[in-house]
């Protein structure tokens, strides 16, 4: 996976065995729009099959009465507890657990699960829709 950080918290990884890892420390690049000439650092990591990647805004973890580190600890704990859930259930439950009432900031959560390509496509991955200009990989069916 290749990514660049635009001032958001670091991606969180749920490994197939349920362990949690952050992909970077808390230093991100300058937020988008502040300086159009700002350069972005790219990071690259190889992920295991069945890994789940969580990308989110600080509104998911930030609270006035606690630090970002405490919010990250809450997210790590909740993600570990919910690691075995289907992706849509994982997202719904994380938001239910971490967002209290009306959020003080925007809340966005994107979750990606790397399905095994040496097995049939799981139902939770949805239908295989490929644009007509792209030739589908027969092994992906």
C-alpha positions as CSV (number, residue, x, y, z in Angstrom):
1,X,0.0,0.0,0.0
2,X,1.3,3.4,-0.9
3,X,-0.1,6.5,0.8
4,X,0.6,10.1,1.7
5,X,-0.6,11.9,4.8
6,X,-2.3,15.3,4.5
7,X,-2.5,16.1,8.2
8,X,-4.8,13.3,9.2
9,X,-4.1,10.7,12.0
10,X,-2.0,7.7,10.9
11,X,-3.7,4.8,9.2
12,X,-4.5,2.0,11.6
13,X,-4.0,-1.7,10.6
14,X,-5.9,-4.6,11.9
15,X,-3.8,-7.7,11.1
16,X,-5.5,-11.0,10.2
17,X,-4.7,-12.4,13.7
18,X,-6.4,-9.3,15.3
19,X,-3.3,-7.4,16.4
20,X,-3.3,-3.6,15.8
21,X,-0.5,-1.5,14.2
22,X,-0.2,2.2,13.3
23,X,1.5,2.8,10.0
24,X,3.2,6.0,11.0
25,X,3.9,8.2,14.0
26,X,1.9,11.3,14.7
27,X,3.7,13.6,12.3
28,X,1.9,14.2,9.1
29,X,2.5,16.5,6.2
30,X,0.9,20.0,6.0
31,X,-2.9,19.9,5.6
32,X,-4.2,20.1,2.0
33,X,-4.9,23.6,0.8
34,X,-2.6,25.4,3.2
35,X,0.3,25.6,0.7
36,X,-0.3,24.2,-2.8
37,X,3.4,23.9,-3.3
38,X,3.9,21.7,-0.2
39,X,5.6,18.4,-1.0
40,X,4.1,15.2,0.3
41,X,6.1,12.3,1.6
42,X,4.9,8.9,0.4
43,X,5.0,5.8,2.5
44,X,4.9,2.2,1.3
45,X,4.2,-1.0,3.2
46,X,3.4,-4.6,2.2
47,X,0.3,-5.9,3.9
48,X,-0.7,-9.5,4.6
49,X,-3.8,-10.9,3.0
50,X,-7.0,-10.4,5.1
51,X,-5.5,-7.2,6.7
52,X,-7.9,-4.4,7.3
53,X,-6.8,-0.8,6.9
54,X,-8.7,2.1,8.7
55,X,-8.4,5.6,7.4
56,X,-10.2,8.3,9.4
57,X,-10.4,11.9,10.3
58,X,-9.5,13.3,13.7
59,X,-13.2,13.8,14.4
60,X,-13.4,10.0,15.1
61,X,-10.9,10.2,18.0
62,X,-10.7,13.8,19.1
63,X,-12.6,14.9,22.2
64,X,-12.4,18.2,24.1
65,X,-11.9,16.5,27.5
66,X,-9.2,14.1,26.4
67,X,-6.0,14.1,24.3
68,X,-5.5,12.7,20.8
69,X,-3.3,9.9,22.3
70,X,-6.2,8.9,24.5
71,X,-8.5,8.9,21.5
72,X,-6.0,6.7,19.6
73,X,-5.9,4.3,22.5
74,X,-9.7,4.1,22.4
75,X,-9.7,3.4,18.7
76,X,-6.9,0.8,19.0
77,X,-8.8,-1.0,21.8
78,X,-12.2,-0.9,20.0
79,X,-10.6,-2.1,16.7
80,X,-8.9,-5.0,18.5
81,X,-12.3,-6.0,20.1
82,X,-14.1,-5.8,16.8
83,X,-11.4,-7.3,14.5
84,X,-13.3,-10.4,13.6
85,X,-16.4,-8.5,12.4
86,X,-17.5,-8.0,8.8
87,X,-16.3,-4.8,7.4
88,X,-19.6,-2.9,7.4
89,X,-20.3,-4.1,11.0
90,X,-16.8,-3.1,12.0
91,X,-17.3,0.5,10.7
92,X,-20.8,0.9,12.2
93,X,-19.7,-0.4,15.6
94,X,-16.5,1.8,15.7
95,X,-18.6,4.9,15.0
96,X,-21.2,3.8,17.6
97,X,-18.5,3.3,20.2
98,X,-16.3,6.3,19.5
99,X,-18.7,9.1,18.4
100,X,-20.7,10.4,21.4
101,X,-23.9,12.3,20.5
102,X,-23.4,15.1,18.0
103,X,-19.7,15.1,17.0
104,X,-17.7,18.3,17.5
105,X,-15.8,17.8,14.2
106,X,-16.3,16.0,10.9
107,X,-16.2,12.2,11.2
108,X,-15.0,10.1,8.3
109,X,-14.0,6.4,8.4
110,X,-12.9,4.4,5.4
111,X,-12.1,0.7,5.9
112,X,-10.4,-1.5,3.3
113,X,-10.0,-5.3,3.7
114,X,-7.5,-7.1,1.6
115,X,-9.3,-10.3,0.5
116,X,-7.4,-13.3,-0.5
117,X,-7.0,-13.6,-4.3
118,X,-6.4,-17.4,-4.2
119,X,-10.0,-18.1,-3.0
120,X,-13.4,-17.2,-4.4
121,X,-14.5,-13.6,-4.0
122,X,-16.3,-13.2,-0.6
123,X,-19.8,-11.8,-0.7
124,X,-18.8,-8.8,1.5
125,X,-16.5,-7.7,-1.3
126,X,-19.6,-7.0,-3.4
127,X,-20.0,-7.7,-7.1
128,X,-17.0,-7.6,-9.4
129,X,-17.7,-4.6,-11.6
130,X,-15.0,-3.8,-14.1
131,X,-15.2,-1.0,-16.6
132,X,-15.5,-2.4,-20.2
133,X,-12.1,-1.0,-21.1
134,X,-10.4,-3.1,-18.4
135,X,-10.0,-6.8,-19.0
136,X,-10.9,-8.7,-15.7
137,X,-8.5,-11.1,-14.2
138,X,-10.1,-14.6,-14.4
139,X,-8.5,-15.6,-11.2
140,X,-10.4,-12.8,-9.3
141,X,-13.8,-14.5,-9.9
